[in-house]
Amino acid sequence: MSKPSTHLPGQRLLSLDFMRGFIMVLLALESTALYEHLFEATEGNMLHGFFQQFFHHPWNGLRFWDLIQPGFMFMAGAAMAYSLHKQEQAGVLWKHSFRKILKRCGLLFFFGVLDYAVRPGGLSFELWDVLTQLSFTTLVAFLIFRWSATAQIIVCISLLLITEILFRFTHISGFDQPFTDQHNFGNYMDLVLMNKINKDGWVAINCIPTAVHTIGGALTGKLLMSERKDKIKQMFLWGGLLLVAGYGLDFAGMTPIIKRIATSSFTLASLGWCLWGLAVCYWWIDTRNHRNNLKFFIVVGMNSIFIYLFFEIIGSRWFNGYTRAVVNGLLGLIHTPGMLSNIIASLSIFAMEWGLCYFLYKKKIFFKL
């Protein structure tokens, strides 16, 4: 049995690397269309409902896949806390850290816009990408990072209240239904910012409430670097309170849980799940010292931004289609059933992407913004 270990303040968290890698592996697999093939292949049996969890809820509700973006932004906040702590220990001045964050946020915004910029019909300007939103949430979390925990919690509550006010009380003709798809304030702001509305209901001003995810991650990072002995208890306690608040608002009919417009109830509930997820990983990996078989995920997590941009830009526009054509063509020679061929092709795409991450990992090449 593995021996319990004591995590030192400021020491790198393996659970953080694992959880970030776990999220990126899930996203990479999604980019290969694996979940779509498995969902279709299991129609009519009990696994069909399981694979449904790997797709966003169409509107009011919460599925497992709705937690991936909050987890991504939560992990970014926790990682930022460790980075800023390291900079502070090295004597880096706040203004220099600020310049570094501004550069990072600028690059995140650029690559987020680039991800959606090239379309078959020409160039497009869109602000719905997670990297674009992360550029805003990271900056907000950094600017208040040195404030007290109480002050940061007040900021989080204020951001959620601002979201509620904007959706409920800005009575713009045609966009005065706060929680109705295509007729809410978020849709109106997309018209203002991009002159278009997302047909699937996503809105750019999600960056306001989801800043709470990144701030929450930074606060959790601070907690994990502290000398407190009840870190896990605190994470479970706060996670439970947030889950009760989020689901409570939904069940009471006050604010429905809607991921696509990041309602306050969704933000609270998803942050609660993020806290519980990291608490379990921290307890199992960093406290109980169970560290075997984690490399599969850590290899991807160490180059999370790189692999995200790879499968979002190169993969979706060329690599996936080319690989699928080769694999399906070869499997067709031995008369492999179409569905099985598609699943194998998806796994082949992922295997090559993972291999690329492993190569970079072995060469100690880590792309960071």
C-alpha positions in Angstrom: 0.0 0.0 0.0 1.2 3.5 -0.8 2.3 5.6 2.1 0.6 8.9 2.9 2.7 12.0 2.1 2.7 15.5 3.2 2.4 18.1 0.5 4.7 21.1 1.1 3.4 24.7 0.4 4.4 25.8 -3.1 5.4 22.3 -4.2 4.1 21.2 -7.6 0.8 19.3 -7.4 0.7 16.1 -9.4 -3.0 15.9 -9.0 -3.3 19.3 -10.8 -1.2 18.0 -13.7 -3.3 14.8 -13.7 -6.7 16.6 -13.7 -5.6 19.0 -16.4 -4.4 16.0 -18.5 -7.6 14.1 -17.9 -9.6 17.1 -19.2 -7.4 17.4 -22.3 -7.5 13.7 -23.0 -11.3 13.9 -23.0 -11.3 16.9 -25.3 -8.9 15.3 -27.6 -11.1 12.2 -27.9 -14.1 14.4 -28.5 -12.3 16.1 -31.4 -11.9 12.7 -33.1 -15.7 12.2 -33.1 -15.2 9.0 -30.9 -18.2 9.9 -28.6 -20.5 10.4 -31.6 -19.6 6.9 -33.0 -20.0 5.3 -29.6 -23.3 7.0 -29.0 -24.6 5.8 -32.3 -23.2 2.3 -31.9 -24.9 1.8 -28.5 -28.3 3.0 -29.5 -31.0 0.8 -27.9 -28.9 -0.5 -25.0 -28.0 0.7 -21.5 -24.7 2.3 -22.6 -26.5 4.8 -24.8 -27.5 6.9 -21.8 -23.9 6.7 -20.5 -22.4 8.1 -23.8 -25.1 10.8 -23.8 -23.2 12.3 -20.9 -20.4 13.1 -23.3 -22.5 15.7 -25.1 -23.7 19.2 -23.8 -27.2 19.4 -22.5 -29.4 21.0 -25.1 -30.5 23.7 -22.6 -31.8 23.4 -19.0 -29.9 20.7 -17.3 -26.4 19.5 -16.4 -24.5 16.6 -18.0 -20.9 15.5 -17.4 -19.6 17.1 -20.6 -20.9 20.5 -19.3 -18.3 20.4 -16.6 -15.3 20.2 -19.0 -14.9 23.9 -19.8 -15.5 24.9 -16.1 -12.8 22.3 -15.2 -10.4 23.7 -17.8 -10.9 27.3 -16.5 -10.7 26.1 -12.8 -7.4 24.3 -13.5 -6.1 27.4 -15.2 -6.8 29.4 -12.0 -5.2 26.9 -9.7 -2.1 26.7 -12.0 -1.9 30.5 -12.1 -1.8 30.5 -8.2 1.2 28.2 -8.2 3.0 30.3 -11.0 2.4 33.6 -9.2 3.6 32.1 -5.9 6.8 30.9 -7.6 7.3 34.4 -9.2 6.8 36.0 -5.8 9.4 33.7 -4.2 11.8 34.6 -7.0 11.3 38.3 -6.2 9.5 39.2 -9.4 7.7 42.5 -9.1 3.9 42.8 -9.5 4.3 45.0 -12.6 6.5 42.4 -14.3 4.0 39.7 -13.4 1.2 41.9 -14.8 3.1 42.3 -18.1 3.5 38.6 -18.4 -0.2 38.0 -17.7 -1.2 40.7 -20.3 1.0 38.9 -22.9 -0.5 35.5 -22.0 -4.1 36.9 -22.1 -3.3 38.6 -25.5 -2.1 35.3 -26.9 -5.0 33.4 -25.5 -7.4 35.9 -27.1 -5.5 35.7 -30.4 -5.5 31.9 -30.6 -9.1 31.8 -29.5 -10.2 34.0 -32.3 -7.9 32.2 -34.7 -9.5 28.9 -33.8 -12.8 30.0 -35.3 -11.4 32.5 -37.9 -11.0 30.3 -41.0 -14.2 28.9 -42.3 -15.0 27.3 -45.7 -16.9 30.4 -46.7 -14.0 32.8 -45.7 -12.8 34.5 -42.6 -15.0 34.9 -39.5 -14.7 36.8 -36.2 -16.1 34.9 -33.3 -15.6 35.1 -29.5 -17.1 31.8 -28.3 -13.9 29.8 -28.0 -12.8 28.8 -24.5 -9.4 30.4 -25.0 -11.0 33.8 -25.8 -13.0 33.6 -22.6 -10.1 32.3 -20.6 -8.1 35.5 -21.7 -10.7 37.6 -19.8 -11.2 35.3 -16.8 -7.4 35.0 -16.3 -6.9 38.7 -16.3 -9.7 39.3 -13.7 -8.4 36.5 -11.5 -4.9 38.0 -11.6 -6.0 41.5 -10.8 -7.6 40.4 -7.6 -5.2 37.6 -6.7 -3.6 39.4 -3.8 -6.9 40.4 -2.3 -8.2 38.6 0.8 -10.3 35.4 0.2 -13.3 37.3 1.5 -12.8 40.1 -1.0 -12.4 37.7 -3.9 -15.6 35.8 -2.9 -17.4 39.2 -2.9 -16.1 39.8 -6.4 -17.4 36.4 -7.5 -20.9 37.1 -6.0 -20.8 40.5 -7.8 -20.0 38.9 -11.2 -23.0 36.5 -10.8 -25.3 39.3 -9.7 -24.2 41.4 -12.7 -25.0 38.4 -15.0 -28.5 38.0 -13.4 -29.2 41.8 -13.8 -28.1 41.9 -17.4 -30.2 38.9 -18.4 -33.3 39.8 -16.3 -33.5 43.6 -16.5 -32.2 44.8 -19.8 -35.5 44.9 -21.7 -34.4 45.0 -25.3 -37.1 44.2 -27.9 -36.7 40.7 -29.1 -34.1 39.9 -26.5 -36.1 40.3 -23.3 -36.5 36.6 -22.4 -33.7 36.0 -19.9 -33.5 32.2 -20.2 -34.8 31.6 -23.7 -32.5 30.5 -26.5 -32.0 33.1 -29.2 -34.0 35.7 -27.3 -31.8 36.6 -24.3 -29.4 39.4 -23.5 -26.3 37.3 -24.4 -27.7 36.8 -27.9 -28.2 40.6 -28.2 -24.6 41.2 -27.1 -23.3 38.8 -29.8 -25.1 40.8 -32.4 -23.4 43.9 -31.0 -19.9 42.3 -30.8 -20.0 40.0 -33.8 -23.1 40.8 -35.8 -24.3 37.2 -35.5 -26.0 34.9 -33.0 -24.7 31.4 -32.3 -27.3 28.9 -33.6 -26.5 26.5 -30.6 -27.1 29.2 -28.0 -23.6 30.0 -26.9 -22.9 33.6 -25.9 -19.7 35.5 -25.6 -20.5 37.3 -22.3 -20.2 33.9 -20.6 -16.8 35.2 -19.7 -18.3 37.3 -17.0 -19.8 34.6 -14.8 -17.2 32.0 -15.7 -14.5 34.3 -14.3 -15.8 32.8 -11.1 -14.3 29.4 -12.2 -10.9 30.9 -12.6 -11.0 32.9 -9.4 -12.2 29.8 -7.6 -9.3 27.9 -9.0 -6.8 30.5 -7.9 -8.4 30.5 -4.4 -8.1 26.7 -4.3 -4.5 26.9 -5.4 -3.8 29.3 -2.5 -5.5 26.9 -0.1 -3.4 24.0 -1.3 -0.2 26.0 -0.8 -1.2 27.0 2.7 -0.2 25.3 6.0 -3.8 24.4 6.7 -4.4 20.8 7.8 -8.0 20.6 6.7 -7.6 21.4 3.0 -9.6 18.5 1.7 -12.3 19.1 4.3 -12.5 22.8 3.2 -12.7 21.8 -0.5 -15.5 19.3 0.1 -17.3 21.8 2.4 -17.2 24.7 -0.1 -18.0 22.3 -3.0 -21.0 21.0 -1.2 -22.3 24.5 -0.4 -21.9 25.6 -4.1 -23.7 22.4 -5.3 -26.6 23.1 -2.9 -26.8 26.7 -4.0 -26.6 26.0 -7.7 -29.0 23.1 -7.8 -31.2 24.9 -5.3 -31.7 27.9 -7.5 -32.6 25.5 -10.4 -35.0 23.3 -8.4 -36.7 26.4 -6.8 -37.4 27.8 -10.3 -35.4 31.0 -9.7 -32.5 30.5 -12.1 -32.3 27.5 -14.3 -29.0 25.6 -14.8 -28.1 26.5 -18.4 -24.5 25.9 -19.5 -24.8 27.6 -22.9 -25.4 31.0 -21.2 -23.5 30.2 -18.0 -26.3 31.1 -15.6 -25.4 31.8 -12.0 -26.9 28.4 -10.9 -24.8 26.6 -13.5 -21.6 28.5 -12.5 -22.1 27.6 -8.8 -23.0 24.0 -9.4 -20.2 23.4 -11.9 -17.6 25.0 -9.6 -18.8 22.8 -6.8 -18.2 19.7 -8.9 -14.7 21.0 -9.9 -13.9 21.5 -6.2 -15.0 17.9 -5.4 -13.1 16.5 -8.3 -9.8 18.2 -7.4 -10.4 17.3 -3.7 -10.6 13.6 -4.6 -7.6 13.7 -6.9 -5.6 15.6 -4.3 -6.5 13.1 -1.6 -5.7 10.1 -3.7 -2.6 11.3 -5.5 -0.9 13.9 -3.3 -2.0 12.8 0.1 -2.3 9.0 -0.2 0.6 9.0 -2.7 -1.0 6.8 -5.3 1.0 8.0 -8.3 1.2 4.9 -10.5 -0.2 4.9 -14.1 -0.7 8.7 -14.2 1.8 9.4 -17.0 -0.8 8.7 -19.7 -2.7 11.8 -18.6 0.2 13.9 -17.4 2.0 13.7 -20.8 -1.0 15.5 -22.3 -1.6 17.9 -19.4 2.0 19.2 -19.6 1.3 20.6 -23.1 -2.4 21.3 -22.7 -2.6 24.6 -24.7 -0.4 23.1 -27.5 -2.5 19.9 -28.0 -5.8 21.9 -27.7 -4.7 24.2 -30.6 -3.4 21.2 -32.5 -6.7 19.2 -32.5 -8.8 22.4 -32.8 -7.0 23.9 -35.8 -4.8 21.3 -37.5 -6.8 18.3 -36.5 -10.2 19.5 -37.4 -9.1 21.1 -40.7 -6.7 18.4 -42.0 -5.1 15.8 -39.8 -8.3 14.1 -38.7 -9.8 13.7 -42.2 -6.5 12.5 -43.7 -5.9 9.9 -40.9 -9.5 8.7 -41.1 -9.3 8.3 -44.9 -6.1 6.2 -44.6 -7.4 4.0 -41.7 -10.9 3.5 -43.2 -9.3 2.7 -46.5 -7.0 0.0 -45.1 -9.7 -1.5 -42.9 -12.0 -1.5 -45.9 -9.6 -4.0 -47.6 -10.5 -6.6 -44.9 -14.2 -5.7 -45.0 -14.3 -4.2 -41.5 -17.8 -3.0 -40.5 -18.3 0.7 -41.0 -19.0 1.6 -37.3 -16.0 -0.4 -36.1 -13.8 1.2 -38.7 -14.9 4.7 -37.6 -14.1 3.9 -33.9 -10.7 2.5 -34.8 -10.0 5.6 -36.9 -10.9 7.9 -34.0 -8.6 5.9 -31.7 -5.8 6.1 -34.2 -6.1 9.8 -34.5 -5.9 10.1 -30.7 -3.0 7.7 -30.5 -1.0 9.8 -32.8 -1.8 13.0 -31.0 -0.9 11.4 -27.7 2.3 10.1 -29.3 3.1 13.7 -30.3 2.6 14.9 -26.7 4.8 12.0 -25.4 7.6 13.0 -27.8 7.5 16.6 -26.5 7.4 15.3 -22.9 10.4 13.1 -23.4 12.3 16.0 -25.1 11.2 18.3 -22.3 9.6 20.6 -24.7 6.6 22.4 -23.1 4.7 25.1 -24.9 3.3 27.7 -22.6 1.6 31.0 -23.2 
